[in-house]
Amino acid sequence: FPSHDTGAGPAGSTCALTLKQSGLNVALIDKSTFPRDKICGDAVSSIAKRILRQINPQLETDLLDFAPKTSITKAKLYSPKFQSLEIAFSKVGHCIRRIDFDNWLFEKATNQHPTLSVKLGNAVKQVQQQAGLNLVTLENGEILQSKLLIACDGAHSIAAKKLGHNQVDIVTGK
C-alpha cells in the first residue's frame, strides 16, 4: 500500500507473496511503475533469504540464481582516525541493485497471483476509516475499501498519519 514512498517495494511485494495462496483479495498499490529505482542500500541480508525460503523454498533458489549480484561475507568499519574493525558474517548476504531486486521481487509477487489487483502509477491521496472499513482514495479518484489494511509505504506513511495519528519528527537547524 503506497503513498509518499512506495507500496510495491520489498515490503509490499513480500506481503503480496505471503498472501498469494490465502484466498484474500489483495491490492498492491504504488505511485511508481516498475522497474523503478530507489535511492537506498542495495544489501539483501541472509535474513531476507530465510524469509523468502519460508514463503516458498523456490524463491530462495531463484534469488541464489539471480544475477548480477555480489556476495557479502564481511564488513569493514572505519573510525574518523581511520582505525578499522572487520566483522565476518556467519551467513552470506548479497548486494543487488534496488532497480533489479525490487523489480524481481515485484514480478515474483504479481506472477500468477490469483486474487491480486495491481495499481501502479497512482499514488494514494487519502486514507480514512468508516463503518469498520478502511477507505483508500487514489489520485485518479478510485476508492478501494477493505477490512484489513497493510501499509508498506515507509516512514512518511499516509496510512500511519491518518489512522495511527503518527507524526514524523522534523528536525530543524538553528
Backbone as CSV, one residue per row, in Angstrom:
resi,resn,N_x,N_y,N_z,CA_x,CA_y,CA_z,C_x,C_y,C_z
1,PHE,0.843,-1.164,0.000,0.000,0.000,0.000,0.887,1.224,0.000
2,PRO,0.811,2.073,-1.003,1.773,3.154,-1.096,1.228,4.508,-0.710
3,SER,2.095,5.436,-0.641,1.710,6.838,-0.535,2.913,7.657,-0.889
4,HIS,3.501,8.291,0.123,4.636,9.162,-0.108,5.837,8.372,-0.611
5,ASP,6.023,7.195,-0.109,7.119,6.357,-0.578,6.543,5.352,-1.566
6,THR,6.862,4.086,-1.402,6.355,3.090,-2.326,5.634,1.995,-1.577
7,GLY,4.757,1.305,-2.258,3.989,0.246,-1.629,4.251,-1.107,-2.232
8,ALA,4.832,-1.154,-3.411,5.116,-2.424,-4.069,6.603,-2.729,-4.037
9,GLY,7.324,-2.048,-3.165,8.744,-2.316,-2.965,8.921,-3.629,-2.228
10,PRO,10.075,-3.863,-1.633,10.333,-5.145,-0.985,9.299,-5.545,0.075
11,ALA,8.876,-4.616,0.924,7.907,-4.978,1.968,6.545,-5.312,1.369
12,GLY,6.050,-4.465,0.482,4.741,-4.708,-0.129,4.718,-5.948,-1.004
13,SER,5.761,-6.135,-1.798,5.825,-7.321,-2.661,5.965,-8.598,-1.838
14,THR,6.749,-8.539,-0.757,6.875,-9.713,0.111,5.543,-10.028,0.779
15,CYS,4.820,-9.005,1.180,3.496,-9.209,1.766,2.567,-9.869,0.741
16,ALA,2.570,-9.379,-0.490,1.726,-9.963,-1.542,2.125,-11.416,-1.809
17,LEU,3.430,-11.697,-1.801,3.900,-13.085,-1.965,3.367,-13.972,-0.848
18,THR,3.425,-13.461,0.374,2.967,-14.226,1.535,1.473,-14.513,1.451
19,LEU,0.711,-13.564,0.918,-0.744,-13.715,0.835,-1.219,-14.396,-0.450
20,LYS,-0.289,-14.824,-1.287,-0.629,-15.358,-2.607,-1.643,-16.498,-2.559
21,GLN,-1.508,-17.408,-1.633,-2.404,-18.561,-1.559,-3.453,-18.418,-0.456
22,SER,-3.635,-17.211,0.066,-4.544,-17.006,1.193,-6.016,-16.986,0.801
23,GLY,-6.279,-16.707,-0.474,-7.662,-16.557,-0.904,-8.185,-15.140,-0.699
24,LEU,-7.400,-14.290,-0.046,-7.812,-12.903,0.171,-7.629,-12.093,-1.108
25,ASN,-8.520,-11.143,-1.337,-8.323,-10.188,-2.426,-7.282,-9.183,-1.962
26,VAL,-6.242,-9.009,-2.749,-5.106,-8.165,-2.378,-4.932,-7.075,-3.430
27,ALA,-4.744,-5.845,-2.974,-4.416,-4.738,-3.879,-3.000,-4.292,-3.557
28,LEU,-2.165,-4.268,-4.569,-0.781,-3.802,-4.437,-0.720,-2.474,-5.185
29,ILE,-0.517,-1.399,-4.431,-0.607,-0.044,-4.978,0.756,0.626,-4.869
30,ASP,1.150,1.326,-5.928,2.411,2.068,-5.880,2.297,3.305,-6.754
31,LYS,2.870,4.402,-6.274,2.832,5.636,-7.058,3.729,5.551,-8.296
32,SER,4.685,4.627,-8.289,5.607,4.462,-9.409,5.200,3.267,-10.259
33,THR,5.905,3.085,-11.359,5.760,1.885,-12.176,7.073,1.115,-12.079
34,PHE,7.048,-0.135,-12.478,8.237,-0.985,-12.383,8.740,-1.323,-13.773
35,PRO,10.043,-1.470,-13.923,11.088,-1.303,-12.914,11.267,0.172,-12.568
36,ARG,11.605,0.403,-11.328,11.881,1.750,-10.842,13.058,1.674,-9.881
37,ASP,13.814,2.746,-9.853,14.965,2.775,-8.963,14.592,3.547,-7.717
38,LYS,15.252,3.243,-6.642,15.031,3.939,-5.386,16.385,4.107,-4.718
39,ILE,16.632,5.296,-4.247,17.889,5.556,-3.559,17.792,4.892,-2.192
40,CYS,18.611,3.896,-1.998,18.580,3.134,-0.756,19.731,2.139,-0.815
41,GLY,20.002,1.513,0.285,21.043,0.493,0.295,20.667,-0.683,-0.592
42,ASP,21.647,-1.329,-1.132,21.413,-2.454,-2.037,21.632,-3.801,-1.362
43,ALA,21.776,-3.809,-0.052,22.068,-5.061,0.654,20.817,-5.915,0.809
44,VAL,20.974,-7.202,0.529,19.936,-8.207,0.752,20.546,-9.182,1.752
45,SER,20.065,-9.126,2.980,20.680,-9.908,4.048,20.312,-11.382,3.974
46,SER,21.028,-12.171,4.746,20.706,-13.599,4.841,19.323,-13.785,5.456
47,ILE,18.860,-12.826,6.242,17.515,-12.901,6.818,16.470,-12.830,5.707
48,ALA,16.707,-11.982,4.720,15.778,-11.889,3.581,15.694,-13.228,2.856
49,LYS,16.833,-13.885,2.712,16.815,-15.207,2.058,16.000,-16.203,2.871
50,ARG,16.143,-16.150,4.195,15.379,-17.060,5.063,13.879,-16.801,4.941
51,ILE,13.489,-15.536,4.899,12.069,-15.189,4.773,11.521,-15.691,3.439
52,LEU,12.265,-15.489,2.364,11.822,-15.989,1.062,11.664,-17.516,1.095
53,ARG,12.597,-18.194,1.742,12.536,-19.663,1.862,11.288,-20.093,2.639
54,GLN,10.939,-19.339,3.684,9.747,-19.667,4.470,8.469,-19.487,3.659
55,ILE,8.438,-18.484,2.793,7.271,-18.265,1.946,7.159,-19.387,0.919
56,ASN,8.291,-19.660,0.256,8.339,-20.706,-0.766,9.818,-21.013,-1.022
57,PRO,10.271,-22.228,-0.760,11.694,-22.557,-0.936,12.237,-22.229,-2.329
58,GLN,11.382,-22.256,-3.342,11.835,-21.945,-4.696,12.280,-20.483,-4.809
59,LEU,11.710,-19.596,-4.000,12.097,-18.184,-4.040,13.557,-17.987,-3.644
60,GLU,13.997,-18.708,-2.607,15.401,-18.606,-2.216,16.301,-19.142,-3.324
61,THR,15.930,-20.251,-3.913,16.707,-20.815,-5.024,16.784,-19.825,-6.175
62,ASP,15.651,-19.205,-6.507,15.629,-18.217,-7.592,16.507,-17.009,-7.258
63,LEU,16.516,-16.588,-5.997,17.370,-15.473,-5.599,18.842,-15.855,-5.721
64,LEU,19.193,-17.075,-5.331,20.585,-17.515,-5.448,21.024,-17.586,-6.909
65,ASP,20.077,-17.853,-7.817,20.366,-17.893,-9.253,20.340,-16.503,-9.886
66,PHE,19.836,-15.510,-9.154,19.681,-14.153,-9.667,21.054,-13.550,-9.976
67,ALA,21.158,-12.900,-11.117,22.389,-12.203,-11.475,22.001,-10.843,-12.041
68,PRO,22.778,-9.826,-11.912,24.058,-9.776,-11.216,23.875,-9.466,-9.727
69,LYS,24.727,-10.056,-8.945,24.759,-9.789,-7.511,26.171,-10.034,-7.010
70,THR,26.480,-9.448,-5.883,27.755,-9.640,-5.224,27.490,-10.266,-3.867
71,SER,28.275,-11.257,-3.520,28.131,-11.875,-2.204,28.810,-11.013,-1.149
72,ILE,28.178,-10.907,0.012,28.723,-10.135,1.122,29.020,-11.109,2.260
73,THR,30.290,-11.187,2.642,30.689,-12.108,3.715,31.275,-11.385,4.925
74,LYS,31.555,-10.081,4.752,32.134,-9.327,5.858,31.912,-7.833,5.634
75,ALA,32.113,-7.083,6.691,32.026,-5.626,6.630,33.242,-5.051,7.324
76,LYS,33.657,-3.896,6.871,34.790,-3.224,7.488,34.352,-1.812,7.853
77,LEU,34.505,-1.487,9.131,34.118,-0.192,9.642,35.361,0.636,9.923
78,TYR,35.283,1.937,9.627,36.410,2.834,9.858,36.003,3.949,10.818
79,SER,36.912,4.273,11.735,36.694,5.387,12.651,37.147,6.676,11.967
80,PRO,36.836,7.823,12.551,37.316,9.093,11.987,38.840,9.169,11.898
81,LYS,39.539,8.375,12.732,41.006,8.369,12.692,41.534,7.220,11.827
82,PHE,40.666,6.636,11.018,40.998,5.574,10.062,41.428,4.265,10.700
83,GLN,41.077,4.068,11.951,41.247,2.751,12.538,40.098,1.896,12.001
84,SER,40.351,0.623,11.805,39.302,-0.206,11.210,38.978,-1.419,12.075
85,LEU,37.783,-1.906,11.856,37.295,-3.104,12.516,36.595,-3.931,11.442
86,GLU,37.002,-5.177,11.292,36.394,-6.050,10.286,35.493,-7.062,10.989
87,ILE,34.297,-7.226,10.463,33.314,-8.156,11.020,32.978,-9.190,9.958
88,ALA,33.191,-10.459,10.277,32.835,-11.544,9.352,31.414,-12.001,9.662
89,PHE,30.627,-12.197,8.620,29.252,-12.658,8.795,29.210,-14.176,8.799
90,SER,28.340,-14.745,9.614,28.210,-16.203,9.669,27.428,-16.741,8.470
91,LYS,26.599,-15.881,7.856,25.821,-16.287,6.673,26.028,-15.262,5.580
92,VAL,26.016,-15.716,4.353,26.277,-14.855,3.196,25.044,-14.018,2.861
93,GLY,25.274,-12.726,2.677,24.252,-11.822,2.165,24.634,-11.433,0.749
94,HIS,23.869,-10.545,0.155,24.149,-10.142,-1.226,23.950,-8.646,-1.389
95,CYS,24.589,-8.120,-2.392,24.404,-6.743,-2.807,23.807,-6.801,-4.222
96,ILE,22.568,-6.284,-4.344,21.860,-6.293,-5.623,21.280,-4.899,-5.826
97,ARG,21.461,-4.337,-7.015,20.905,-3.005,-7.283,19.405,-3.009,-7.011
98,ARG,18.909,-1.964,-6.337,17.489,-1.897,-5.987,16.587,-1.964,-7.216
99,ILE,16.980,-1.344,-8.309,16.144,-1.391,-9.508,15.951,-2.834,-9.971
100,ASP,16.979,-3.656,-9.808,16.900,-5.061,-10.232,16.171,-5.922,-9.200
101,PHE,16.563,-5.792,-7.926,15.964,-6.624,-6.889,14.477,-6.324,-6.706
102,ASP,14.127,-5.035,-6.610,12.725,-4.670,-6.402,11.855,-5.159,-7.553
103,ASN,12.350,-5.036,-8.781,11.577,-5.498,-9.935,11.440,-7.020,-9.927
104,TRP,12.523,-7.721,-9.574,12.485,-9.186,-9.486,11.436,-9.628,-8.465
105,LEU,11.460,-9.009,-7.288,10.525,-9.365,-6.227,9.091,-9.003,-6.617
106,PHE,8.904,-7.842,-7.248,7.579,-7.420,-7.717,7.029,-8.434,-8.732
107,GLU,7.868,-8.852,-9.667,7.419,-9.838,-10.666,7.074,-11.175,-10.017
108,LYS,7.846,-11.605,-9.029,7.531,-12.849,-8.302,6.174,-12.714,-7.598
109,ALA,5.918,-11.544,-7.007,4.674,-11.329,-6.265,3.459,-11.283,-7.181
110,THR,3.616,-10.697,-8.351,2.466,-10.494,-9.226,2.236,-11.648,-10.198
111,ASN,3.243,-12.487,-10.412,3.119,-13.597,-11.354,2.126,-14.639,-10.838
112,GLN,1.086,-14.852,-11.574,0.079,-15.867,-11.276,-0.505,-15.739,-9.874
113,HIS,-0.680,-14.531,-9.434,-1.331,-14.286,-8.135,-2.837,-14.293,-8.406
114,PRO,-3.550,-15.267,-7.857,-4.956,-15.456,-8.237,-5.910,-14.342,-7.788
115,THR,-5.577,-13.577,-6.772,-6.522,-12.584,-6.250,-5.885,-11.200,-6.113
116,LEU,-4.893,-10.900,-6.966,-4.151,-9.647,-6.846,-4.624,-8.620,-7.856
117,SER,-4.850,-7.408,-7.367,-5.133,-6.260,-8.208,-3.932,-5.326,-8.080
118,VAL,-3.318,-4.974,-9.193,-2.129,-4.120,-9.176,-2.506,-2.728,-9.671
119,LYS,-2.158,-1.730,-8.887,-2.451,-0.327,-9.206,-1.124,0.427,-9.190
120,LEU,-0.519,0.595,-10.358,0.776,1.287,-10.449,0.597,2.674,-11.046
121,GLY,1.508,3.561,-10.708,1.486,4.913,-11.252,0.314,5.728,-10.734
122,ASN,-0.158,5.403,-9.542,-1.333,6.067,-8.992,-1.174,6.159,-7.474
123,ALA,-0.770,7.303,-6.994,-0.487,7.475,-5.568,-1.762,7.507,-4.739
124,VAL,-1.615,7.197,-3.473,-2.720,7.291,-2.524,-2.890,8.751,-2.132
125,LYS,-4.122,9.214,-2.227,-4.429,10.602,-1.888,-4.954,10.720,-0.457
126,GLN,-5.742,9.726,-0.017,-6.380,9.811,1.294,-6.637,8.412,1.843
127,VAL,-6.565,8.289,3.149,-6.908,7.050,3.849,-7.797,7.440,5.024
128,GLN,-8.911,6.746,5.152,-9.795,7.020,6.285,-10.557,5.759,6.674
129,GLN,-11.105,5.758,7.868,-11.925,4.639,8.329,-13.368,5.095,8.420
130,GLN,-14.247,4.163,8.017,-15.669,4.475,8.039,-16.450,3.173,8.173
131,ALA,-17.263,3.076,9.173,-18.119,1.906,9.397,-17.327,0.606,9.400
132,GLY,-16.174,0.609,10.075,-15.374,-0.602,10.191,-14.566,-0.956,8.961
133,LEU,-14.536,-0.073,7.971,-13.761,-0.315,6.755,-12.679,0.743,6.590
134,ASN,-11.606,0.362,5.935,-10.562,1.307,5.546,-10.873,1.737,4.122
135,LEU,-10.960,3.031,3.905,-11.217,3.575,2.577,-9.940,4.238,2.073
136,VAL,-9.484,3.790,0.918,-8.255,4.305,0.323,-8.630,4.995,-0.979
137,THR,-8.381,6.287,-1.051,-8.685,7.052,-2.256,-7.394,7.273,-3.038
138,LEU,-7.405,6.881,-4.304,-6.248,7.064,-5.175,-6.338,8.406,-5.890
139,GLU,-5.232,8.842,-6.452,-5.192,10.134,-7.152,-6.181,10.202,-8.308
140,ASN,-6.466,9.068,-8.934,-7.410,9.068,-10.048,-8.866,9.069,-9.587
141,GLY,-9.100,9.118,-8.264,-10.450,9.163,-7.721,-11.010,7.807,-7.336
142,GLU,-10.353,6.733,-7.738,-10.826,5.395,-7.390,-10.740,5.205,-5.875
143,ILE,-11.762,4.570,-5.307,-11.787,4.306,-3.869,-11.807,2.800,-3.647
144,LEU,-10.835,2.323,-2.876,-10.762,0.917,-2.506,-11.179,0.803,-1.054
145,GLN,-11.860,-0.276,-0.714,-12.250,-0.475,0.677,-11.864,-1.865,1.136
146,SER,-11.484,-1.947,2.421,-11.079,-3.234,2.970,-11.230,-3.230,4.483
147,LYS,-11.342,-4.430,5.038,-11.360,-4.571,6.488,-9.945,-4.537,7.041
148,LEU,-8.987,-5.012,6.251,-7.592,-5.081,6.671,-6.752,-4.208,5.751
149,LEU,-5.899,-3.393,6.343,-5.012,-2.528,5.582,-3.589,-2.762,6.058
150,ILE,-2.717,-3.179,5.161,-1.300,-3.344,5.484,-0.562,-2.280,4.685
151,ALA,-0.028,-1.295,5.386,0.632,-0.171,4.741,2.134,-0.402,4.706
152,CYS,2.676,-0.549,3.507,4.120,-0.740,3.311,4.655,0.484,2.582
153,ASP,4.381,1.640,3.131,4.698,2.875,2.427,5.706,3.762,3.133
154,GLY,6.502,3.172,4.001,7.665,3.864,4.520,7.422,4.823,5.676
155,ALA,8.449,5.577,5.962,8.488,6.449,7.138,7.480,7.592,7.060
156,HIS,7.091,7.990,5.878,6.151,9.102,5.707,4.767,8.581,5.330
157,SER,4.396,7.459,5.879,3.163,6.755,5.556,1.908,7.601,5.750
158,ILE,1.116,7.708,4.701,-0.170,8.390,4.813,-1.077,7.602,5.748
159,ALA,-1.062,6.274,5.632,-1.917,5.443,6.487,-1.571,5.635,7.959
160,ALA,-0.283,5.648,8.285,0.127,5.845,9.683,-0.292,7.222,10.178
161,LYS,-0.166,8.229,9.344,-0.547,9.588,9.739,-2.050,9.697,9.951
162,LYS,-2.818,9.122,9.037,-4.276,9.272,9.088,-4.939,8.332,10.078
163,LEU,-4.457,7.099,10.163,-5.122,6.109,11.004,-4.448,5.927,12.353
164,GLY,-3.130,6.035,12.381,-2.398,5.848,13.627,-2.093,7.143,14.324
165,HIS,-2.409,8.241,13.664,-2.175,9.569,14.205,-0.704,9.764,14.564
166,ASN,0.168,9.168,13.754,1.612,9.312,13.965,2.103,10.576,13.254
167,GLN,3.038,11.235,13.874,3.656,12.399,13.282,5.127,12.098,13.040
168,VAL,5.633,12.483,11.903,7.050,12.332,11.601,7.792,13.450,12.311
169,ASP,8.859,13.086,13.028,9.670,14.087,13.707,10.413,14.920,12.668
170,ILE,10.335,16.215,12.822,11.038,17.117,11.913,12.125,17.813,12.702
171,VAL,13.348,17.709,12.211,14.489,18.345,12.860,14.819,19.595,12.070
172,THR,14.863,20.709,12.757,15.209,21.950,12.088,16.537,22.461,12.613
173,GLY,17.299,23.077,11.757,18.580,23.652,12.158,18.390,25.041,12.739
174,LYS,19.409,25.492,13.464,19.339,26.830,14.045,19.892,27.854,13.100
